[in-house]
């Protein structure tokens, strides 16, 4: 996951270089007389890498525009916290200052995508960022139903 503008610029540069390398490698393989299937098999790992890099760049660009997607049952909470910081245009250093912690703490937390974060700590970060997280249950919850008891009757 791209976490800051420096990483983003490096990824964009790398993506441009990889596309050039990919195209040149494809031409070289064709020039060696390989069949279309052989070229495809040889190029698939490179294409996969390029697609992954393109996706990371695209995700960062979405985050910068404030498009965070949805959070489902707190899965992806760490990515959401990172995304919020990016969407708000804050650096890790600025967030650390607002939280009154060392920048290395924020960097480490983000590198680990806030693995094992407590609810209290997540709430403090949301408060510091000026963001309110609301959750809702889409269906009525009923006592005694089989779904409420893990499917057992």
N, C-alpha and C positions, 0 to 999 in steps of 0.2 A: 504494500500500500504506500502510495506517495503521500508524505506527510507535510511537505513544505515546498515553497517556491523553488528553492535550489534543486531539490530532488525532481521536481516537475520539469524544470529547464533541462536537467541532465537526461531525463527520460525522453523528452521530445527530441533532443539532439541524438540520443542513442537510437531512437526509433527511425529517424531519418537515415542514419548511417546503416542500420540493419536492413532497411528497405533497399538501399543501394546495393548492399552486400548480397541480399537475397536475389535481387534481379540479376546481378552479375553471375552468381553461382548457378542460377537456372540456365542462363545463356551458355555457361561453360559446360554444363551437363548435356545440354542439347548438342553443343558442338562436338562432344565426345561420341555422339551417335547413340545415346541412350534412348530407349523408347519412352513414350509419354508416361506409361505406368512406372517405369524405373525412375524417371525424373521426379514424379509425384512422390514416390516412396522416399527418395533421397531428400526432397525438399520439405516434407511434412514436419519434421522436428523444428526446422527453422521457421516455418509458417506458424507453428504452434507458439514458439517464443515471441514472434512478432505480434500475434493476436493477443497474447497475454500483456505485452507491453502497451499495445493500443488500448486495451481495456483499462489498464491502470491509469493511463493518461486521461481517458474519457471519464473515469470515475472521479478523478481529481477535479477535472473541469466542471463536472456536475456539482461537486461539493462547493467549489468556489462560487457557483451561481446560487447556492443555498438549497439545491435539490438533494435532500438527504434520504429520501425513500422512507420506508416504514420500519418500525421497530416492533418485532413480534415476540411477546413474552420475554422481553429483555435480551433475547438472542441478538448478538451484534451490538450490545451496549457500548463496548469499547470503541468499535468503529464509528458509532454514532457520536460519541464524545469527541473523537478526533475530527470527524466531519463537521461538527458544530464549530470547533475552533477554526477550521479552515474556512467555513462559510462566513464566519464573522470577521475574517481577515486578520486573525491574531496569530502571532508567532508563538512558538513554545515558550520563549523567554517572557513574552507579555502575559501569557496565561500563568506561568510560574509566579510572576510578580503579583498578579491579582490573587493567586491562591496563597501567597506568602510562603512558597516553597522554592527549593533550588531548581534551576532549569534542568539539571540532570535528572531530577525526579520525574518531571513531565516527559522528558525524552525517553527515559526507561519505561515509564507507564505506557506511552504510546507505542514504543517498539514491541511491547508485550500485549498491545491492544487492551490495556487495563484488565488483564486476566486476574480474576479473583477480587475485583473491586467490591467494596462494601456498598450497601445501599446509601449509607450516610455520606460516604465519600463521593459517590456519584451525584447525590443530591447537592452537595456543596459545590461541585463543579458546575452543575446546571444553574444553581443560584448565582455563582460567580460570572457565568456567561450571560446571565439575564434571560435564561430560557426556562419555560415551564413545560414539563413533560406530563401529559395527561394520558390516562389509560381508560379504556372502557371494555366492558364485556359485551360482545355483540349479541349473545343469546341470553334469555333469562336463565338464571341458575335455580335449579329446583332440588330440593332435598329428597333423597330416597330414590332418585332415578338411577338406572344402571350405569350411565355415563359418570355420574358423580362418585361412584364406588368402583371405578376401574373396570366396568363391564360385567361385574358379577351380580347375580340375582340373589 
